[in-house]
Amino acid sequence: MERIREIASVVFKALTLAMGVAVVVLSRLGSLDEKTAVCLLGIGLTCAGIALLSKQ
């Protein structure tokens, strides 16, 4: 059970990083509107919150 929690934590941290990078890259390419950027950053922030809460 502990191994599953560790894997989930790593996955959520990776998703957090991936969403941040995706927003930066897509905005630099000029193919990202504000609504989509906020949605992607919201997903990343949610994943970060889950990863932080799972540590407790």
N, CA, C and O atoms as a MOPAC input file, in Angstrom:
PM7 MOZYME 1SCF
protein

 N      0.82300 1    -1.19300 1     0.00000 1
 C      0.00000 1     0.00000 1     0.00000 1
 C      0.86900 1     1.26000 1     0.00000 1
 O      0.53800 1     2.24200 1    -0.66400 1
 N      1.96600 1     1.23500 1     0.73300 1
 C      2.86300 1     2.39300 1     0.79700 1
 C      3.52100 1     2.63600 1    -0.55100 1
 O      3.73600 1     3.78700 1    -0.93300 1
 N      3.84200 1     1.58200 1    -1.27300 1
 C      4.46300 1     1.71200 1    -2.59700 1
 C      3.51900 1     2.41400 1    -3.56800 1
 O      3.96000 1     3.21800 1    -4.39000 1
 N      2.23200 1     2.11600 1    -3.47800 1
 C      1.24300 1     2.75400 1    -4.34900 1
 C      1.16800 1     4.24600 1    -4.05200 1
 O      1.06300 1     5.05600 1    -4.97200 1
 N      1.22100 1     4.61100 1    -2.79100 1
 C      1.19300 1     6.03000 1    -2.42000 1
 C      2.43100 1     6.76300 1    -2.93000 1
 O      2.34200 1     7.90800 1    -3.37500 1
 N      3.57300 1     6.10800 1    -2.86600 1
 C      4.80600 1     6.72200 1    -3.37900 1
 C      4.71200 1     6.94700 1    -4.88800 1
 O      5.09400 1     8.00500 1    -5.38800 1
 N      4.20800 1     5.96000 1    -5.59900 1
 C      4.06300 1     6.08400 1    -7.04900 1
 C      3.06900 1     7.18700 1    -7.39000 1
 O      3.32100 1     7.99200 1    -8.28600 1
 N      1.94800 1     7.23200 1    -6.68800 1
 C      0.94700 1     8.27000 1    -6.93100 1
 C      1.52600 1     9.65500 1    -6.67000 1
 O      1.25300 1    10.59600 1    -7.41400 1
 N      2.31800 1     9.77700 1    -5.62400 1
 C      2.94000 1    11.06000 1    -5.31100 1
 C      3.87600 1    11.50500 1    -6.42800 1
 O      3.87500 1    12.67400 1    -6.81400 1
 N      4.66800 1    10.58400 1    -6.94400 1
 C      5.58000 1    10.90900 1    -8.04600 1
 C      4.78900 1    11.28800 1    -9.29500 1
 O      5.16500 1    12.22400 1   -10.00100 1
 N      3.71800 1    10.58700 1    -9.57000 1
 C      2.89700 1    10.88200 1   -10.74900 1
 C      2.29100 1    12.27500 1   -10.63800 1
 O      2.31000 1    13.03300 1   -11.60800 1
 N      1.75300 1    12.62500 1    -9.47100 1
 C      1.16300 1    13.94800 1    -9.30500 1
 C      2.21100 1    15.05500 1    -9.39800 1
 O      1.93100 1    16.12400 1    -9.94000 1
 N      3.40100 1    14.81500 1    -8.88200 1
 C      4.47500 1    15.80400 1    -9.00500 1
 C      4.89600 1    15.96600 1   -10.45500 1
 O      5.15400 1    17.08100 1   -10.90900 1
 N      4.96500 1    14.85800 1   -11.18500 1
 C      5.33200 1    14.92300 1   -12.60200 1
 C      4.26400 1    15.66200 1   -13.41200 1
 O      4.59200 1    16.43500 1   -14.31200 1
 N      3.00600 1    15.42900 1   -13.09600 1
 C      1.92900 1    16.14100 1   -13.78700 1
 C      1.97500 1    17.63300 1   -13.49300 1
 O      1.71200 1    18.45200 1   -14.37400 1
 N      2.31000 1    17.98600 1   -12.25800 1
 C      2.45000 1    19.39500 1   -11.90700 1
 C      3.51100 1    20.05500 1   -12.77200 1
 O      3.27900 1    21.12100 1   -13.34300 1
 N      4.66100 1    19.43000 1   -12.86600 1
 C      5.74400 1    19.96000 1   -13.68500 1
 C      5.35000 1    19.99700 1   -15.15900 1
 O      5.61500 1    20.98400 1   -15.84500 1
 N      4.73100 1    18.94900 1   -15.64200 1
 C      4.34800 1    18.86900 1   -17.05100 1
 C      3.35500 1    19.96500 1   -17.43200 1
 O      3.46900 1    20.54900 1   -18.51000 1
 N      2.40200 1    20.24800 1   -16.57800 1
 C      1.42600 1    21.29200 1   -16.88000 1
 C      2.08500 1    22.66200 1   -16.91600 1
 O      1.76600 1    23.47800 1   -17.78100 1
 N      2.99100 1    22.92300 1   -15.99700 1
 C      3.70700 1    24.19300 1   -16.00300 1
 C      4.54100 1    24.36600 1   -17.25400 1
 O      4.52800 1    25.42900 1   -17.87500 1
 N      5.26100 1    23.33000 1   -17.62400 1
 C      6.09300 1    23.38500 1   -18.83100 1
 C      5.22200 1    23.52700 1   -20.07200 1
 O      5.56300 1    24.27900 1   -20.98500 1
 N      4.11500 1    22.82200 1   -20.11300 1
 C      3.21700 1    22.90200 1   -21.26800 1
 C      2.69000 1    24.32000 1   -21.45700 1
 O      2.61900 1    24.81200 1   -22.58300 1
 N      2.32400 1    24.96900 1   -20.37200 1
 C      1.80800 1    26.33700 1   -20.47100 1
 C      2.89900 1    27.28200 1   -20.98200 1
 O      2.63500 1    28.12100 1   -21.84300 1
 N      4.10300 1    27.15300 1   -20.46700 1
 C      5.19100 1    28.02700 1   -20.89900 1
 C      5.50300 1    27.81100 1   -22.38200 1
 O      5.61500 1    28.77300 1   -23.14300 1
 N      5.63900 1    26.56300 1   -22.78300 1
 C      6.00300 1    26.26400 1   -24.17300 1
 C      4.89400 1    26.69800 1   -25.13100 1
 O      5.16300 1    27.34400 1   -26.14400 1
 N      3.66300 1    26.34700 1   -24.81600 1
 C      2.56100 1    26.70100 1   -25.71300 1
 C      2.35000 1    28.20500 1   -25.80000 1
 O      1.99400 1    28.71800 1   -26.86000 1
 N      2.56200 1    28.91100 1   -24.70600 1
 C      2.40600 1    30.36300 1   -24.76100 1
 C      3.53000 1    31.00300 1   -25.58000 1
 O      3.29700 1    31.97100 1   -26.30500 1
 N      4.74700 1    30.46400 1   -25.46600 1
 C      5.85900 1    30.98500 1   -26.27200 1
 C      5.64000 1    30.72000 1   -27.75900 1
 O      6.06400 1    31.51100 1   -28.60100 1
 N      4.98500 1    29.61900 1   -28.08100 1
 C      4.68200 1    29.31000 1   -29.47400 1
 C      3.49900 1    30.12200 1   -29.99800 1
 O      3.24800 1    30.16200 1   -31.20200 1
 N      2.78400 1    30.76200 1   -29.09100 1
 C      1.64100 1    31.57900 1   -29.48700 1
 C      0.39100 1    30.79200 1   -29.79700 1
 O     -0.50900 1    31.30500 1   -30.46400 1
 N      0.31200 1    29.57800 1   -29.33800 1
 C     -0.85500 1    28.74100 1   -29.64700 1
 C     -1.66700 1    28.39500 1   -28.40200 1
 O     -2.25600 1    27.31800 1   -28.31300 1
 N     -1.69200 1    29.31300 1   -27.45000 1
 C     -2.39900 1    29.04500 1   -26.19600 1
 C     -3.24000 1    30.25500 1   -25.83600 1
 O     -2.72900 1    31.37000 1   -25.73300 1
 N     -4.54100 1    30.02900 1   -25.64300 1
 C     -5.38000 1    31.12800 1   -25.17900 1
 C     -5.45100 1    31.12300 1   -23.64900 1
 O     -5.04100 1    30.16100 1   -22.99900 1
 N     -5.96800 1    32.19100 1   -23.10100 1
 C     -5.96300 1    32.37000 1   -21.64700 1
 C     -6.79300 1    31.32400 1   -20.92100 1
 O     -6.40200 1    30.84600 1   -19.85600 1
 N     -7.92900 1    30.96900 1   -21.48900 1
 C     -8.81500 1    29.99800 1   -20.84700 1
 C     -8.13500 1    28.63300 1   -20.70700 1
 O     -8.22300 1    27.99200 1   -19.66000 1
 N     -7.47300 1    28.20700 1   -21.74800 1
 C     -6.76900 1    26.92800 1   -21.71900 1
 C     -5.58900 1    26.97300 1   -20.75700 1
 O     -5.32700 1    26.00300 1   -20.04500 1
 N     -4.87700 1    28.09900 1   -20.73400 1
 C     -3.73400 1    28.24200 1   -19.83000 1
 C     -4.17900 1    28.13400 1   -18.37500 1
 O     -3.54400 1    27.44800 1   -17.57400 1
 N     -5.26400 1    28.80900 1   -18.04100 1
 C     -5.76700 1    28.74900 1   -16.67100 1
 C     -6.21500 1    27.33300 1   -16.32300 1
 O     -6.00000 1    26.86900 1   -15.20400 1
 N     -6.82600 1    26.65800 1   -17.26700 1
 C     -7.26200 1    25.27100 1   -17.03700 1
 C     -6.06500 1    24.35900 1   -16.78700 1
 O     -6.08200 1    23.55800 1   -15.85200 1
 N     -5.03300 1    24.47100 1   -17.60900 1
 C     -3.84000 1    23.63200 1   -17.43400 1
 C     -3.13700 1    23.93200 1   -16.11200 1
 O     -2.70800 1    23.01700 1   -15.40900 1
 N     -3.02200 1    25.20900 1   -15.78100 1
 C     -2.39300 1    25.56400 1   -14.50600 1
 C     -3.23500 1    25.10700 1   -13.31600 1
 O     -2.69700 1    24.74600 1   -12.27000 1
 N     -4.54600 1    25.12600 1   -13.48000 1
 C     -5.42600 1    24.61800 1   -12.42200 1
 C     -5.24200 1    23.12600 1   -12.19600 1
 O     -5.23700 1    22.66100 1   -11.05600 1
 N     -5.09300 1    22.38300 1   -13.27700 1
 C     -4.83300 1    20.94500 1   -13.15800 1
 C     -3.50200 1    20.71400 1   -12.45500 1
 O     -3.39500 1    19.85800 1   -11.57700 1
 N     -2.48500 1    21.48300 1   -12.84700 1
 C     -1.17800 1    21.35900 1   -12.20500 1
 C     -1.22700 1    21.68400 1   -10.72500 1
 O     -0.62300 1    20.98500 1    -9.91100 1
 N     -1.94100 1    22.73900 1   -10.37500 1
 C     -2.05600 1    23.12400 1    -8.96700 1
 C     -2.82100 1    22.08100 1    -8.16500 1
 O     -2.48300 1    21.81300 1    -7.01200 1
 N     -3.83400 1    21.49900 1    -8.75900 1
 C     -4.57100 1    20.43300 1    -8.08100 1
 C     -3.67400 1    19.22400 1    -7.82500 1
 O     -3.71400 1    18.63600 1    -6.74500 1
 N     -2.87600 1    18.85800 1    -8.80700 1
 C     -1.94800 1    17.73500 1    -8.64100 1
 C     -0.91400 1    18.03700 1    -7.55500 1
 O     -0.55700 1    17.15500 1    -6.77400 1
 N     -0.43800 1    19.27400 1    -7.50800 1
 C      0.52300 1    19.65100 1    -6.46400 1
 C     -0.12200 1    19.55400 1    -5.08600 1
 O      0.49900 1    19.07600 1    -4.13600 1
 N     -1.34800 1    19.99900 1    -4.98100 1
 C     -2.05700 1    19.90600 1    -3.70600 1
 C     -2.26300 1    18.47200 1    -3.26000 1
 O     -2.08900 1    18.15400 1    -2.08400 1
 N     -2.63000 1    17.61200 1    -4.18300 1
 C     -2.82600 1    16.20000 1    -3.84700 1
 C     -1.50600 1    15.58600 1    -3.39200 1
 O     -1.47200 1    14.83500 1    -2.41700 1
 N     -0.42600 1    15.90200 1    -4.09100 1
 C      0.87800 1    15.36000 1    -3.72700 1
 C      1.29700 1    15.83500 1    -2.33600 1
 O      1.84300 1    15.06100 1    -1.55100 1
 N      1.04300 1    17.09600 1    -2.03700 1
 C      1.39800 1    17.62300 1    -0.71500 1
 C      0.52500 1    17.03700 1     0.39500 1
 O      1.01700 1    16.74100 1     1.48400 1
 N     -0.75000 1    16.87400 1     0.12300 1
 C     -1.65200 1    16.32100 1     1.13100 1
 C     -1.40900 1    14.83100 1     1.37500 1
 O     -1.65200 1    14.33600 1     2.47600 1
 N     -0.93800 1    14.12600 1     0.37200 1
 C     -0.70700 1    12.69600 1     0.53900 1
 C      0.51300 1    12.42200 1     1.43500 1
 O      0.67000 1    11.31400 1     1.94600 1
 N      1.36900 1    13.42800 1     1.62200 1
 C      2.53200 1    13.25800 1     2.49700 1
 C      2.13200 1    13.17500 1     3.96900 1
 O      2.86000 1    12.60600 1     4.78200 1
 N      0.98400 1    13.73800 1     4.30900 1
 C      0.56400 1    13.80000 1     5.72000 1
 C     -0.14300 1    12.56000 1     6.16300 1
 O     -0.55400 1    12.46400 1     7.31900 1

